[in-house]
Amino acid sequence: MNLVCPACATTNRVSDERLGDHPVCGSCRAPLMEAEPVSLGDSTLPAFVAGTELPVLVDFWAAWCGPCTTMAPQFAAAARQLPQVRFAKVDTDAAPAAAARHGIRSIPTLVLFAGGAEVARVSGALPAGQLVQWVGQHVGPRAA
């Protein structure tokens, strides 16, 4: 299984059996499978999405957005419930190129990627339970 480090964008090979053993990046030693969202930007998002073999759920958000800040704890709770999905957050103010590349027109917008391709998208804040259910509908029972 290939996992891209959210800190340095190095691709790491981790056996499926070792995913629950808290693997770390071979280059920078950052955790690869923390059960919490990671922050990505213009330069790290493309490599993370393209190179990570697990599904990747990205929350496009901004600090000034009330629904975004309300949903943040729900997004983190869903990350803890779905350890086989990588959760990432992209601040659209800090990463305008990433937001433009993915056609983000409103926030919060959640984009689910599998195999490097977008498989689903939803705009608006969701509670953790509904978010977990939505991910399961699109990536199957292995992730959910």
N, C-alpha and C positions, 0 to 999 in steps of 0.2 A: 504494500500500500504506500503510495506517495503522499506525503504531507508537506506542504510549503510552510516554512517558518514565518509567522506573522511579524517577527522582529527584523529579520535580515533577508527574507525572501529566498532562502536556500531550500531546495527540494531535498527532503529526507525520505529514505526508504525505511518503513517500519512494518514488521510482519503483523498480520491481522491479529494474531494471538497476543501481541505485545501492546496493542493500542490502549488497554486499561492499565498499563504499568507506568504511566506518567512519563512517556518518552520526551526527550529534550533534543533540541537541534544539535546536530553534529558540529556546526560552525560556531554558533554564538551561545549555545547551552540554554536558550529560552525554551519554555514549555511548549510542546506541540499540541497537546490535547487537554488544555484546561477547560473545565466545564463552565466557562464564562465567555462573553463576547470579547473579541479582540478589535482594536482600532486599526483601520487600514486607511490608506490615502491614495492619491493619484498614481503614485509609482508602485505601491505594493498590491493594490487590489487586482490588477490583471494577472499577475503571476500567481497570487493566492487562489483565485478562482480557477484558472486554467490548469494549475499543477496539483491541486488537492483532489484526490480521488474520492473523498467523502463528499456528500452534499454540503453546499455552503449556502447559508442564509444571511443575506446582507440587509441591514437596516440603514437606509439613507435618511439622515436626520439633520437637525440643526439645533443649536443651543437656544435660540430664540423661539422655537416652536413648542407651544404648550402641550399639544398631544404627544410630541416626541418625548418630552421629559416625563410625561405621565406614563408612557409605554415602556420606558427604559427598564424599570424593575421587572415588568412582565416579560420583556425580552430576555433579561438575565435569568429569570426563573425558568423560562422555556429552555434556555441553554443547559441548565442543570438537569432537566428532564430528558434531553435528547443528546446523550454523549456521542452518538455516532453522526452528528451533524455539527459542522463548524459554524459558529455564529460570529458575525463580524459587523462592525458599525463603521459607517463612512459619514463624516461630517461634511455636508454638501457645501458649507461655506469654506472649509479648509481644503476641500477636494472638488473644485468645480469641474475639472476635466472628467473625473469619474462619473459625476452626476450627469454631465452632458452626454458622455459615451453611452450611458444606459437609459437615456431619455427620461430622466426624473423630472416630473413636472409638478408634483406635489409631495409633501412630506407629512408624516412618515410614509415611506414606501418600502415595502419588503420585497426583495427579489431573491428567489430560490434558484440556485444553480446546481446542476448535476452533470458530471462529465465535462465541466467547463462551459456548458450551455445553459441559458436561461430556460427553466421549465415552468415557472409560475411567478406571478407578481400580484401584490395586493397593496392598496393604499389605505391609510387610516390606522389608528391604534387598535390593537387586538389584545385581549386578556391572554395570559399564558396558556390556559387550557385550550382556547380556541386556536391559538397559534400552533400548539403541538398537533392538534387535530388537522389543521390545514397542511402542515408539513407532511404528515403521514399520508394524506390523500395524494400528494404529488411525488413522493419518493419511495413510498411503499413501507411495509412493515419492518424492514431491516433497520431503517433509521428511527422510526417511531417506536 
